[in-house]
Amino acid sequence: MATRDDAYWRDRLTPQQFHVCRQKGTERAFTGEYWDCDVVGSYHCRCCEAPLFHSSDKYDAGCGWPSFCRSVSREAIKEQADASHGMHRTEVQCRACGCHLGHVFNDGPPPTGLRYCINSSSILLVPETVTENANK
C-alpha cells in the first residue's frame, strides 16, 4: 500500500481513530467498542481492512482492551521496540499500512503465552455469517 499523508487519514478516520492509528495513541481502558465483544468474526485493520485477528483467539485479559493470543498470521503484523513513556514494550502495527494497533506482552494464556493488547479504534470487526459458521 502506498504511503498516505495525514490529510488522507484525517478524511477517513474519526479524530479518536486518527490519534490511535496514525499518532500511536491509546484509548482509555474499558471504553473501546470491542473490549468486551463476543461476536464471532475476524478483526481487520481500521485503515486498510487487512485481516489481523480472529475472535477464536480473543480472550478477556482483564486489562480493558481487546486481547488476542495470536494474529491470523505472522505476515499480518509487524512488531517493533517501543521505549516511549519510560517503558520498554513491543509495539504491534499492521504490516500492510503501518497502522498502530497496540502492544504485545508475554503474559498471555497457553498455547502462545502472548497477549496482543489492541485498541478498538484501530480494528474493525467483520462478523461471520451463519453460513460461514456452519461450514467450519
Summary of the structure (lengths in Angstrom):
residues: 136
radius of gyration: 14.5
end to end distance: 31.3
largest distance: 47.8
contacts: 389
relative contact order: 0.23
helix: 22%
strand: 29%
